[in-house]
Amino acid sequence: MKTPLIALVASIALVSAVQADSKFYGKMNVAVGYSDKDSNDTQAFGVESYASRVGVKGSEDLGFSKLIYQAEYETDIDGDGSVLKQRDSYVGLAYKGMGTVKMGVMDTPLKKSQGKFDLFNDVVDIKQVLNGENRSANSVNYTTEKMANVQVSVAVTLPEDGTSEGVSASVIYKADNVYASAAIDNKVAGEATQRATVIYKLGDIKLGALVNNVDQLDTADDKLGFAINAAMTMGMDTIKVQFEKGDQGKKASKGATMLTFGADHKLGKATKAFAFISQFDADTKADGTKLGELTIAMGLEHKF
């Protein structure tokens, strides 16, 4: 099974090398870490691949519009998971002055509306505590061009099983030192979600806040969560802290909180070393078990 997948990646690289408007790209993000879990009283060291990926993307001028495409796959380079797992993959048309239409598997506008808020994205990110980080299949997305620093995006998910369509929409404002967005999901992953995000930059300091409200459509439960963070850059180094709270997220917990401290050091234009310590706590898991986890890790990230 692995041989055809490796051959596929090699083929993508070859195609991108001979087509001027195509680019083969990727990211390797790997760390060695320690975890201590309260739920089963276990401690362990391990190597973790944090959403490492490869992909090809490009465009072609059609005269009246521009064809755009992307095929991206996560690769678990520590050897513990699947060789390739689909990420954002689509084909579409970009019309100058009118916007862009894409079809495929894509992050929802609500997920993308956070911009660069999450300081620990792909590592110990906000999806551990907050819902709404969805990537939808069978999706059609329309995004306007920027108008006075404002951009609007709307996506519709068209399920092949005949169930109701899901809708996600966002409005984003982006200026030199301010980023603000508001977004909604309806019938996406069985939920209705509302999210607001603000990021403010003051010199080398960045401050962020995010509010996330989720309505479970099958149970009518209303769950409110939030996240705040701060980062300061000093030359090649960045120190950062992030806190999240909510009865949501990947951990499926009640009263969940996560506090993370971290530091990045740039080793080159496309390479950085990073370290973090993160503490996750919750009143209970869904089955009533007490839940907590301490994670400490150091790693390397390289983009190509």
ROTIRO-993709 format. One record per residue (C-alpha): y negated, z negated, x. Coordinates in pm, 1 decimal, always signed. Layout:
REM ROTIRO-993709
<rec><c2>Y</c2><c3>Z</c3><c1>X</c1></rec>
...
REM end
This chain:
REM ROTIRO-993709
<rec><c2>+0.0</c2><c3>+0.0</c3><c1>+0.0</c1></rec>
<rec><c2>-238.7</c2><c3>-83.3</c3><c1>+282.0</c1></rec>
<rec><c2>-194.2</c2><c3>+251.1</c3><c1>+464.7</c1></rec>
<rec><c2>-339.2</c2><c3>+471.0</c3><c1>+185.0</c1></rec>
<rec><c2>-633.4</c2><c3>+233.5</c3><c1>+143.6</c1></rec>
<rec><c2>-711.3</c2><c3>+241.2</c3><c1>+514.0</c1></rec>
<rec><c2>-682.9</c2><c3>+619.0</c3><c1>+504.6</c1></rec>
<rec><c2>-929.0</c2><c3>+623.4</c3><c1>+213.8</c1></rec>
<rec><c2>-1185.8</c2><c3>+425.4</c3><c1>+412.9</c1></rec>
<rec><c2>-1138.6</c2><c3>+656.8</c3><c1>+711.8</c1></rec>
<rec><c2>-1186.5</c2><c3>+960.9</c3><c1>+486.6</c1></rec>
<rec><c2>-1507.3</c2><c3>+816.9</c3><c1>+344.4</c1></rec>
<rec><c2>-1639.4</c2><c3>+762.3</c3><c1>+696.3</c1></rec>
<rec><c2>-1554.3</c2><c3>+1122.4</c3><c1>+793.4</c1></rec>
<rec><c2>-1720.3</c2><c3>+1268.2</c3><c1>+484.2</c1></rec>
<rec><c2>-2034.7</c2><c3>+1064.1</c3><c1>+542.0</c1></rec>
<rec><c2>-2051.7</c2><c3>+1175.9</c3><c1>+902.1</c1></rec>
<rec><c2>-2064.9</c2><c3>+1545.5</c3><c1>+809.3</c1></rec>
<rec><c2>-2297.9</c2><c3>+1519.7</c3><c1>+510.1</c1></rec>
<rec><c2>-2657.9</c2><c3>+1453.3</c3><c1>+605.1</c1></rec>
<rec><c2>-2747.7</c2><c3>+1282.8</c3><c1>+277.7</c1></rec>
<rec><c2>-2445.0</c2><c3>+1051.3</c3><c1>+273.9</c1></rec>
<rec><c2>-2422.2</c2><c3>+719.9</c3><c1>+453.4</c1></rec>
<rec><c2>-2119.9</c2><c3>+508.4</c3><c1>+537.7</c1></rec>
<rec><c2>-2222.0</c2><c3>+142.5</c3><c1>+546.4</c1></rec>
<rec><c2>-2081.4</c2><c3>-205.4</c3><c1>+532.3</c1></rec>
<rec><c2>-2112.6</c2><c3>-575.0</c3><c1>+601.8</c1></rec>
<rec><c2>-1879.0</c2><c3>-811.8</c3><c1>+782.4</c1></rec>
<rec><c2>-1938.4</c2><c3>-1173.8</c3><c1>+681.3</c1></rec>
<rec><c2>-1684.2</c2><c3>-1420.8</c3><c1>+818.3</c1></rec>
<rec><c2>-1689.6</c2><c3>-1794.7</c3><c1>+889.9</c1></rec>
<rec><c2>-1462.8</c2><c3>-2072.1</c3><c1>+1007.6</c1></rec>
<rec><c2>-1495.3</c2><c3>-2376.1</c3><c1>+788.1</c1></rec>
<rec><c2>-1374.9</c2><c3>-2715.1</c3><c1>+671.9</c1></rec>
<rec><c2>-1329.8</c2><c3>-2822.2</c3><c1>+310.0</c1></rec>
<rec><c2>-1257.8</c2><c3>-3161.0</c3><c1>+152.7</c1></rec>
<rec><c2>-1158.3</c2><c3>-3150.6</c3><c1>-215.0</c1></rec>
<rec><c2>-1164.7</c2><c3>-3464.0</c3><c1>-430.5</c1></rec>
<rec><c2>-949.9</c2><c3>-3315.0</c3><c1>-708.5</c1></rec>
<rec><c2>-630.8</c2><c3>-3312.8</c3><c1>-499.4</c1></rec>
<rec><c2>-747.7</c2><c3>-3519.1</c3><c1>-200.0</c1></rec>
<rec><c2>-694.1</c2><c3>-3235.3</c3><c1>+48.7</c1></rec>
<rec><c2>-875.9</c2><c3>-3146.1</c3><c1>+368.2</c1></rec>
<rec><c2>-833.7</c2><c3>-2812.8</c3><c1>+541.8</c1></rec>
<rec><c2>-974.9</c2><c3>-2581.2</c3><c1>+807.6</c1></rec>
<rec><c2>-971.4</c2><c3>-2206.5</c3><c1>+755.0</c1></rec>
<rec><c2>-1128.2</c2><c3>-1865.9</c3><c1>+813.0</c1></rec>
<rec><c2>-1312.4</c2><c3>-1719.9</c3><c1>+514.1</c1></rec>
<rec><c2>-1439.3</c2><c3>-1368.2</c3><c1>+443.7</c1></rec>
<rec><c2>-1751.2</c2><c3>-1389.6</c3><c1>+227.2</c1></rec>
<rec><c2>-1774.6</c2><c3>-1063.2</c3><c1>+28.7</c1></rec>
<rec><c2>-1737.0</c2><c3>-838.6</c3><c1>+333.9</c1></rec>
<rec><c2>-1763.4</c2><c3>-478.0</c3><c1>+220.3</c1></rec>
<rec><c2>-1758.8</c2><c3>-107.7</c3><c1>+301.5</c1></rec>
<rec><c2>-1906.8</c2><c3>+180.1</c3><c1>+106.8</c1></rec>
<rec><c2>-2055.7</c2><c3>+525.4</c3><c1>+97.1</c1></rec>
<rec><c2>-2378.1</c2><c3>+623.3</c3><c1>-76.9</c1></rec>
<rec><c2>-2600.9</c2><c3>+924.3</c3><c1>-84.7</c1></rec>
<rec><c2>-2809.2</c2><c3>+1172.1</c3><c1>-277.1</c1></rec>
<rec><c2>-2856.3</c2><c3>+1544.3</c3><c1>-332.0</c1></rec>
<rec><c2>-3172.5</c2><c3>+1723.4</c3><c1>-441.9</c1></rec>
<rec><c2>-3105.2</c2><c3>+1925.8</c3><c1>-757.5</c1></rec>
<rec><c2>-3460.7</c2><c3>+2049.6</c3><c1>-796.8</c1></rec>
<rec><c2>-3530.6</c2><c3>+1909.0</c3><c1>-1142.6</c1></rec>
<rec><c2>-3383.1</c2><c3>+1574.1</c3><c1>-1039.1</c1></rec>
<rec><c2>-3188.4</c2><c3>+1400.1</c3><c1>-763.2</c1></rec>
<rec><c2>-2819.2</c2><c3>+1319.0</c3><c1>-781.4</c1></rec>
<rec><c2>-2739.5</c2><c3>+968.9</c3><c1>-653.1</c1></rec>
<rec><c2>-2400.1</c2><c3>+809.6</c3><c1>-596.4</c1></rec>
<rec><c2>-2233.5</c2><c3>+504.1</c3><c1>-446.3</c1></rec>
<rec><c2>-1878.1</c2><c3>+379.3</c3><c1>-401.9</c1></rec>
<rec><c2>-1854.2</c2><c3>+24.3</c3><c1>-264.2</c1></rec>
<rec><c2>-1552.5</c2><c3>-200.4</c3><c1>-208.6</c1></rec>
<rec><c2>-1509.0</c2><c3>-558.4</c3><c1>-97.2</c1></rec>
<rec><c2>-1263.1</c2><c3>-602.9</c3><c1>+189.2</c1></rec>
<rec><c2>-1109.1</c2><c3>-943.7</c3><c1>+258.1</c1></rec>
<rec><c2>-1098.5</c2><c3>-918.2</c3><c1>+637.1</c1></rec>
<rec><c2>-945.9</c2><c3>-1263.0</c3><c1>+688.0</c1></rec>
<rec><c2>-623.6</c2><c3>-1119.2</c3><c1>+543.6</c1></rec>
<rec><c2>-587.8</c2><c3>-1357.8</c3><c1>+249.0</c1></rec>
<rec><c2>-678.9</c2><c3>-1122.3</c3><c1>-35.5</c1></rec>
<rec><c2>-679.9</c2><c3>-760.1</c3><c1>-145.9</c1></rec>
<rec><c2>-756.1</c2><c3>-492.6</c3><c1>+111.1</c1></rec>
<rec><c2>-1013.5</c2><c3>-335.8</c3><c1>-120.7</c1></rec>
<rec><c2>-1176.3</c2><c3>-466.7</c3><c1>-439.7</c1></rec>
<rec><c2>-1427.7</c2><c3>-259.5</c3><c1>-635.3</c1></rec>
<rec><c2>-1795.7</c2><c3>-350.8</c3><c1>-623.6</c1></rec>
<rec><c2>-2094.3</c2><c3>-148.9</c3><c1>-751.8</c1></rec>
<rec><c2>-1980.6</c2><c3>+214.1</c3><c1>-785.3</c1></rec>
<rec><c2>-2169.7</c2><c3>+475.6</c3><c1>-983.0</c1></rec>
<rec><c2>-2311.1</c2><c3>+827.4</c3><c1>-1014.8</c1></rec>
<rec><c2>-2645.9</c2><c3>+910.7</c3><c1>-1168.0</c1></rec>
<rec><c2>-2964.6</c2><c3>+1113.0</c3><c1>-1182.9</c1></rec>
<rec><c2>-3311.2</c2><c3>+1009.0</c3><c1>-1065.4</c1></rec>
<rec><c2>-3607.2</c2><c3>+1181.2</c3><c1>-1229.6</c1></rec>
<rec><c2>-3944.7</c2><c3>+1153.1</c3><c1>-1057.9</c1></rec>
<rec><c2>-4191.5</c2><c3>+980.3</c3><c1>-1286.1</c1></rec>
<rec><c2>-3925.9</c2><c3>+903.1</c3><c1>-1547.0</c1></rec>
<rec><c2>-3672.6</c2><c3>+669.4</c3><c1>-1389.3</c1></rec>
<rec><c2>-3302.6</c2><c3>+661.3</c3><c1>-1304.4</c1></rec>
<rec><c2>-2986.7</c2><c3>+679.6</c3><c1>-1514.5</c1></rec>
<rec><c2>-2654.7</c2><c3>+560.5</c3><c1>-1365.7</c1></rec>
<rec><c2>-2298.4</c2><c3>+537.3</c3><c1>-1497.6</c1></rec>
<rec><c2>-2013.2</c2><c3>+330.7</c3><c1>-1355.8</c1></rec>
<rec><c2>-1940.7</c2><c3>-26.6</c3><c1>-1248.8</c1></rec>
<rec><c2>-2263.3</c2><c3>-214.9</c3><c1>-1176.9</c1></rec>
<rec><c2>-2426.4</c2><c3>-555.7</c3><c1>-1155.1</c1></rec>
<rec><c2>-2604.6</c2><c3>-625.3</c3><c1>-1482.1</c1></rec>
<rec><c2>-2986.2</c2><c3>-619.0</c3><c1>-1490.1</c1></rec>
<rec><c2>-2975.0</c2><c3>-996.5</c3><c1>-1551.9</c1></rec>
<rec><c2>-2771.3</c2><c3>-1055.0</c3><c1>-1237.1</c1></rec>
<rec><c2>-2999.0</c2><c3>-830.9</c3><c1>-1030.2</c1></rec>
<rec><c2>-3312.9</c2><c3>-990.8</c3><c1>-1175.9</c1></rec>
<rec><c2>-3284.7</c2><c3>-1288.2</c3><c1>-939.0</c1></rec>
<rec><c2>-3378.6</c2><c3>-1052.4</c3><c1>-653.0</c1></rec>
<rec><c2>-3346.3</c2><c3>-1241.2</c3><c1>-324.3</c1></rec>
<rec><c2>-3365.2</c2><c3>-1585.7</c3><c1>-482.8</c1></rec>
<rec><c2>-3016.5</c2><c3>-1704.3</c3><c1>-382.9</c1></rec>
<rec><c2>-3044.8</c2><c3>-1827.8</c3><c1>-23.6</c1></rec>
<rec><c2>-2665.6</c2><c3>-1857.5</c3><c1>+8.2</c1></rec>
<rec><c2>-2567.2</c2><c3>-1537.5</c3><c1>-171.7</c1></rec>
<rec><c2>-2201.1</c2><c3>-1434.8</c3><c1>-123.3</c1></rec>
<rec><c2>-2126.2</c2><c3>-1770.0</c3><c1>+45.5</c1></rec>
<rec><c2>-2185.5</c2><c3>-2080.5</c3><c1>-170.6</c1></rec>
<rec><c2>-2399.9</c2><c3>-1896.5</c3><c1>-421.8</c1></rec>
<rec><c2>-2537.3</c2><c3>-1989.6</c3><c1>-761.6</c1></rec>
<rec><c2>-2235.8</c2><c3>-1854.6</c3><c1>-952.2</c1></rec>
<rec><c2>-2050.2</c2><c3>-2173.7</c3><c1>-855.9</c1></rec>
<rec><c2>-2268.5</c2><c3>-2362.9</c3><c1>-1104.3</c1></rec>
<rec><c2>-2451.3</c2><c3>-2102.2</c3><c1>-1317.4</c1></rec>
<rec><c2>-2318.6</c2><c3>-1822.8</c3><c1>-1540.2</c1></rec>
<rec><c2>-2462.6</c2><c3>-1472.9</c3><c1>-1567.5</c1></rec>
<rec><c2>-2349.3</c2><c3>-1326.0</c3><c1>-1234.7</c1></rec>
<rec><c2>-2165.3</c2><c3>-1037.0</c3><c1>-1400.3</c1></rec>
<rec><c2>-2063.4</c2><c3>-692.4</c3><c1>-1279.8</c1></rec>
<rec><c2>-1983.6</c2><c3>-473.8</c3><c1>-1581.3</c1></rec>
<rec><c2>-1743.0</c2><c3>-180.7</c3><c1>-1598.2</c1></rec>
<rec><c2>-1799.9</c2><c3>+116.3</c3><c1>-1832.9</c1></rec>
<rec><c2>-2173.5</c2><c3>+62.5</c3><c1>-1793.4</c1></rec>
<rec><c2>-2472.7</c2><c3>+293.6</c3><c1>-1843.9</c1></rec>
<rec><c2>-2796.2</c2><c3>+178.3</c3><c1>-1679.9</c1></rec>
<rec><c2>-3154.6</c2><c3>+304.2</c3><c1>-1711.8</c1></rec>
<rec><c2>-3425.7</c2><c3>+179.0</c3><c1>-1475.4</c1></rec>
<rec><c2>-3790.2</c2><c3>+281.5</c3><c1>-1490.5</c1></rec>
<rec><c2>-4002.6</c2><c3>+358.4</c3><c1>-1188.7</c1></rec>
<rec><c2>-4245.3</c2><c3>+84.5</c3><c1>-1086.6</c1></rec>
<rec><c2>-4557.7</c2><c3>+73.6</c3><c1>-1300.1</c1></rec>
<rec><c2>-4833.8</c2><c3>-159.7</c3><c1>-1175.8</c1></rec>
<rec><c2>-4575.8</c2><c3>-371.5</c3><c1>-986.8</c1></rec>
<rec><c2>-4352.5</c2><c3>-390.7</c3><c1>-1296.9</c1></rec>
<rec><c2>-4004.7</c2><c3>-242.1</c3><c1>-1336.3</c1></rec>
<rec><c2>-3779.3</c2><c3>-248.5</c3><c1>-1644.1</c1></rec>
<rec><c2>-3401.4</c2><c3>-207.8</c3><c1>-1647.3</c1></rec>
<rec><c2>-3160.3</c2><c3>-181.8</c3><c1>-1942.9</c1></rec>
<rec><c2>-2781.0</c2><c3>-150.6</c3><c1>-1932.9</c1></rec>
<rec><c2>-2522.8</c2><c3>-100.2</c3><c1>-2206.2</c1></rec>
<rec><c2>-2153.7</c2><c3>-174.9</c3><c1>-2158.0</c1></rec>
<rec><c2>-1922.3</c2><c3>+50.6</c3><c1>-2359.9</c1></rec>
<rec><c2>-1581.4</c2><c3>-120.6</c3><c1>-2385.7</c1></rec>
<rec><c2>-1284.8</c2><c3>+113.8</c3><c1>-2409.9</c1></rec>
<rec><c2>-1097.6</c2><c3>-129.0</c3><c1>-2637.6</c1></rec>
<rec><c2>-1336.7</c2><c3>-77.0</c3><c1>-2928.7</c1></rec>
<rec><c2>-1504.1</c2><c3>-419.2</c3><c1>-2907.0</c1></rec>
<rec><c2>-1879.8</c2><c3>-463.0</c3><c1>-2944.4</c1></rec>
<rec><c2>-2111.6</c2><c3>-321.8</c3><c1>-2681.5</c1></rec>
<rec><c2>-2279.2</c2><c3>-558.5</c3><c1>-2438.4</c1></rec>
<rec><c2>-2648.4</c2><c3>-525.7</c3><c1>-2353.1</c1></rec>
<rec><c2>-2839.2</c2><c3>-654.0</c3><c1>-2050.5</c1></rec>
<rec><c2>-3211.1</c2><c3>-609.0</c3><c1>-1982.7</c1></rec>
<rec><c2>-3471.1</c2><c3>-727.7</c3><c1>-1732.6</c1></rec>
<rec><c2>-3841.5</c2><c3>-708.0</c3><c1>-1656.0</c1></rec>
<rec><c2>-3939.0</c2><c3>-760.6</c3><c1>-1291.6</c1></rec>
<rec><c2>-4283.3</c2><c3>-813.5</c3><c1>-1139.1</c1></rec>
<rec><c2>-4311.2</c2><c3>-784.5</c3><c1>-762.7</c1></rec>
<rec><c2>-4626.6</c2><c3>-823.3</c3><c1>-553.6</c1></rec>
<rec><c2>-4690.6</c2><c3>-910.7</c3><c1>-187.5</c1></rec>
<rec><c2>-4615.2</c2><c3>-1282.4</c3><c1>-212.8</c1></rec>
<rec><c2>-4492.8</c2><c3>-1325.9</c3><c1>-571.8</c1></rec>
<rec><c2>-4170.4</c2><c3>-1220.4</c3><c1>-740.2</c1></rec>
<rec><c2>-4110.2</c2><c3>-1299.3</c3><c1>-1106.9</c1></rec>
<rec><c2>-3852.8</c2><c3>-1181.2</c3><c1>-1357.7</c1></rec>
<rec><c2>-3720.2</c2><c3>-1242.2</c3><c1>-1707.2</c1></rec>
<rec><c2>-3382.0</c2><c3>-1116.6</c3><c1>-1826.3</c1></rec>
<rec><c2>-3134.8</c2><c3>-1139.1</c3><c1>-2113.8</c1></rec>
<rec><c2>-2767.3</c2><c3>-1063.3</c3><c1>-2170.9</c1></rec>
<rec><c2>-2610.8</c2><c3>-1022.8</c3><c1>-2514.4</c1></rec>
<rec><c2>-2233.4</c2><c3>-1002.8</c3><c1>-2558.7</c1></rec>
<rec><c2>-2178.2</c2><c3>-977.4</c3><c1>-2183.5</c1></rec>
<rec><c2>-1860.2</c2><c3>-1160.8</c3><c1>-2075.4</c1></rec>
<rec><c2>-1857.3</c2><c3>-1330.9</c3><c1>-2416.5</c1></rec>
<rec><c2>-2198.9</c2><c3>-1487.2</c3><c1>-2366.0</c1></rec>
<rec><c2>-2566.3</c2><c3>-1454.3</c3><c1>-2449.9</c1></rec>
<rec><c2>-2771.8</c2><c3>-1550.7</c3><c1>-2145.1</c1></rec>
<rec><c2>-3143.7</c2><c3>-1587.8</c3><c1>-2077.8</c1></rec>
<rec><c2>-3278.3</c2><c3>-1617.0</c3><c1>-1723.3</c1></rec>
<rec><c2>-3621.4</c2><c3>-1655.0</c3><c1>-1561.9</c1></rec>
<rec><c2>-3684.7</c2><c3>-1643.6</c3><c1>-1186.4</c1></rec>
<rec><c2>-3991.9</c2><c3>-1705.1</c3><c1>-970.5</c1></rec>
<rec><c2>-4020.2</c2><c3>-1670.1</c3><c1>-591.0</c1></rec>
<rec><c2>-4341.0</c2><c3>-1749.3</c3><c1>-401.4</c1></rec>
<rec><c2>-4407.3</c2><c3>-1681.1</c3><c1>-34.4</c1></rec>
<rec><c2>-4668.1</c2><c3>-1872.4</c3><c1>+161.7</c1></rec>
<rec><c2>-4666.5</c2><c3>-1747.8</c3><c1>+519.3</c1></rec>
<rec><c2>-4328.6</c2><c3>-1835.2</c3><c1>+669.8</c1></rec>
<rec><c2>-4232.9</c2><c3>-2056.1</c3><c1>+374.1</c1></rec>
<rec><c2>-4051.1</c2><c3>-1930.2</c3><c1>+64.8</c1></rec>
<rec><c2>-4010.3</c2><c3>-2134.0</c3><c1>-255.0</c1></rec>
<rec><c2>-3797.0</c2><c3>-2039.4</c3><c1>-554.0</c1></rec>
<rec><c2>-3701.8</c2><c3>-2158.4</c3><c1>-901.4</c1></rec>
<rec><c2>-3454.0</c2><c3>-2018.4</c3><c1>-1154.4</c1></rec>
<rec><c2>-3375.2</c2><c3>-2129.1</c3><c1>-1510.7</c1></rec>
<rec><c2>-3054.3</c2><c3>-2011.2</c3><c1>-1678.2</c1></rec>
<rec><c2>-2955.7</c2><c3>-2071.4</c3><c1>-2041.5</c1></rec>
<rec><c2>-2613.8</c2><c3>-1966.1</c3><c1>-2173.9</c1></rec>
<rec><c2>-2492.2</c2><c3>-1945.7</c3><c1>-2533.9</c1></rec>
<rec><c2>-2112.6</c2><c3>-1928.7</c3><c1>-2558.6</c1></rec>
<rec><c2>-2056.7</c2><c3>-1683.5</c3><c1>-2844.5</c1></rec>
<rec><c2>-1706.6</c2><c3>-1807.1</c3><c1>-2928.2</c1></rec>
<rec><c2>-1794.8</c2><c3>-2178.5</c3><c1>-2941.3</c1></rec>
<rec><c2>-2172.2</c2><c3>-2173.7</c3><c1>-3010.2</c1></rec>
<rec><c2>-2221.7</c2><c3>-2408.4</c3><c1>-2712.9</c1></rec>
<rec><c2>-2568.5</c2><c3>-2396.5</c3><c1>-2554.6</c1></rec>
<rec><c2>-2573.6</c2><c3>-2471.8</c3><c1>-2181.1</c1></rec>
<rec><c2>-2891.1</c2><c3>-2502.3</c3><c1>-1974.5</c1></rec>
<rec><c2>-2891.8</c2><c3>-2484.8</c3><c1>-1595.3</c1></rec>
<rec><c2>-3139.0</c2><c3>-2438.8</c3><c1>-1313.2</c1></rec>
<rec><c2>-3170.9</c2><c3>-2385.0</c3><c1>-939.5</c1></rec>
<rec><c2>-3448.4</c2><c3>-2453.0</c3><c1>-688.6</c1></rec>
<rec><c2>-3473.4</c2><c3>-2372.6</c3><c1>-319.5</c1></rec>
<rec><c2>-3694.2</c2><c3>-2353.9</c3><c1>-13.5</c1></rec>
<rec><c2>-3674.2</c2><c3>-2172.6</c3><c1>+319.7</c1></rec>
<rec><c2>-3884.8</c2><c3>-2171.2</c3><c1>+634.5</c1></rec>
<rec><c2>-3867.0</c2><c3>-1907.4</c3><c1>+908.8</c1></rec>
<rec><c2>-3961.9</c2><c3>-1987.2</c3><c1>+1268.1</c1></rec>
<rec><c2>-3923.1</c2><c3>-1685.4</c3><c1>+1493.7</c1></rec>
<rec><c2>-3554.5</c2><c3>-1590.6</c3><c1>+1494.2</c1></rec>
<rec><c2>-3448.3</c2><c3>-1899.5</c3><c1>+1298.6</c1></rec>
<rec><c2>-3451.1</c2><c3>-1984.4</c3><c1>+928.1</c1></rec>
<rec><c2>-3373.6</c2><c3>-2323.2</c3><c1>+778.1</c1></rec>
<rec><c2>-3305.8</c2><c3>-2348.5</c3><c1>+405.8</c1></rec>
<rec><c2>-3202.1</c2><c3>-2579.9</c3><c1>+123.6</c1></rec>
<rec><c2>-3084.3</c2><c3>-2505.7</c3><c1>-231.2</c1></rec>
<rec><c2>-2995.0</c2><c3>-2721.3</c3><c1>-531.8</c1></rec>
<rec><c2>-2828.2</c2><c3>-2614.3</c3><c1>-857.8</c1></rec>
<rec><c2>-2738.1</c2><c3>-2804.0</c3><c1>-1174.0</c1></rec>
<rec><c2>-2564.2</c2><c3>-2689.2</c3><c1>-1491.4</c1></rec>
<rec><c2>-2258.4</c2><c3>-2708.8</c3><c1>-1717.9</c1></rec>
<rec><c2>-2170.9</c2><c3>-2350.5</c3><c1>-1631.1</c1></rec>
<rec><c2>-2038.8</c2><c3>-2146.9</c3><c1>-1341.9</c1></rec>
<rec><c2>-1723.3</c2><c3>-2044.6</c3><c1>-1161.2</c1></rec>
<rec><c2>-1608.2</c2><c3>-2406.2</c3><c1>-1127.3</c1></rec>
<rec><c2>-1590.6</c2><c3>-2447.3</c3><c1>-1509.5</c1></rec>
<rec><c2>-1720.4</c2><c3>-2803.5</c3><c1>-1489.8</c1></rec>
<rec><c2>-1935.1</c2><c3>-3050.4</c3><c1>-1682.1</c1></rec>
<rec><c2>-2238.3</c2><c3>-3205.2</c3><c1>-1516.3</c1></rec>
<rec><c2>-2200.3</c2><c3>-2981.6</c3><c1>-1211.2</c1></rec>
<rec><c2>-2442.8</c2><c3>-3001.3</c3><c1>-919.0</c1></rec>
<rec><c2>-2442.4</c2><c3>-2836.3</c3><c1>-578.6</c1></rec>
<rec><c2>-2667.9</c2><c3>-2915.4</c3><c1>-282.5</c1></rec>
<rec><c2>-2657.6</c2><c3>-2693.4</c3><c1>+26.3</c1></rec>
<rec><c2>-2837.3</c2><c3>-2710.5</c3><c1>+360.5</c1></rec>
<rec><c2>-2815.7</c2><c3>-2418.4</c3><c1>+601.3</c1></rec>
<rec><c2>-2960.8</c2><c3>-2238.2</c3><c1>+901.7</c1></rec>
<rec><c2>-2959.6</c2><c3>-1875.3</c3><c1>+1017.9</c1></rec>
<rec><c2>-3024.2</c2><c3>-1742.3</c3><c1>+1368.0</c1></rec>
<rec><c2>-3088.7</c2><c3>-1371.3</c3><c1>+1421.7</c1></rec>
<rec><c2>-2882.3</c2><c3>-1232.4</c3><c1>+1708.2</c1></rec>
<rec><c2>-3001.7</c2><c3>-876.3</c3><c1>+1657.3</c1></rec>
<rec><c2>-3152.2</c2><c3>-639.1</c3><c1>+1403.8</c1></rec>
<rec><c2>-2831.2</c2><c3>-629.7</c3><c1>+1198.0</c1></rec>
<rec><c2>-2653.4</c2><c3>-946.1</c3><c1>+1313.4</c1></rec>
<rec><c2>-2700.5</c2><c3>-1315.9</c3><c1>+1248.6</c1></rec>
<rec><c2>-2517.0</c2><c3>-1642.8</c3><c1>+1304.3</c1></rec>
<rec><c2>-2521.3</c2><c3>-1894.9</c3><c1>+1021.5</c1></rec>
<rec><c2>-2411.0</c2><c3>-2247.1</c3><c1>+939.0</c1></rec>
<rec><c2>-2419.5</c2><c3>-2454.8</c3><c1>+623.0</c1></rec>
<rec><c2>-2303.6</c2><c3>-2779.4</c3><c1>+467.6</c1></rec>
<rec><c2>-2256.1</c2><c3>-2788.7</c3><c1>+91.2</c1></rec>
<rec><c2>-2161.9</c2><c3>-3065.7</c3><c1>-151.6</c1></rec>
<rec><c2>-2038.2</c2><c3>-2979.1</c3><c1>-501.3</c1></rec>
<rec><c2>-1996.8</c2><c3>-3256.0</c3><c1>-760.7</c1></rec>
<rec><c2>-1913.9</c2><c3>-3267.6</c3><c1>-1131.1</c1></rec>
<rec><c2>-1838.9</c2><c3>-3524.7</c3><c1>-1398.0</c1></rec>
<rec><c2>-1512.7</c2><c3>-3354.4</c3><c1>-1489.9</c1></rec>
<rec><c2>-1328.5</c2><c3>-3025.2</c3><c1>-1474.8</c1></rec>
<rec><c2>-1233.8</c2><c3>-2853.1</c3><c1>-1798.9</c1></rec>
<rec><c2>-908.3</c2><c3>-3054.7</c3><c1>-1799.4</c1></rec>
<rec><c2>-1089.0</c2><c3>-3387.1</c3><c1>-1744.0</c1></rec>
<rec><c2>-1012.1</c2><c3>-3419.3</c3><c1>-1371.8</c1></rec>
<rec><c2>-1285.8</c2><c3>-3552.6</c3><c1>-1143.1</c1></rec>
<rec><c2>-1413.3</c2><c3>-3272.1</c3><c1>-924.2</c1></rec>
<rec><c2>-1598.5</c2><c3>-3266.4</c3><c1>-593.8</c1></rec>
<rec><c2>-1588.4</c2><c3>-3058.1</c3><c1>-279.9</c1></rec>
<rec><c2>-1752.6</c2><c3>-3075.2</c3><c1>+61.8</c1></rec>
<rec><c2>-1772.0</c2><c3>-2749.4</c3><c1>+259.0</c1></rec>
<rec><c2>-1892.8</c2><c3>-2706.0</c3><c1>+617.8</c1></rec>
<rec><c2>-1886.5</c2><c3>-2364.6</c3><c1>+784.8</c1></rec>
<rec><c2>-2019.5</c2><c3>-2159.2</c3><c1>+1075.8</c1></rec>
<rec><c2>-1998.2</c2><c3>-1782.7</c3><c1>+1089.7</c1></rec>
<rec><c2>-2129.9</c2><c3>-1436.9</c3><c1>+1172.9</c1></rec>
<rec><c2>-2274.5</c2><c3>-1163.5</c3><c1>+954.1</c1></rec>
<rec><c2>-2312.0</c2><c3>-804.7</c3><c1>+1076.2</c1></rec>
<rec><c2>-2441.6</c2><c3>-508.2</c3><c1>+875.6</c1></rec>
<rec><c2>-2383.7</c2><c3>-144.5</c3><c1>+967.3</c1></rec>
REM end
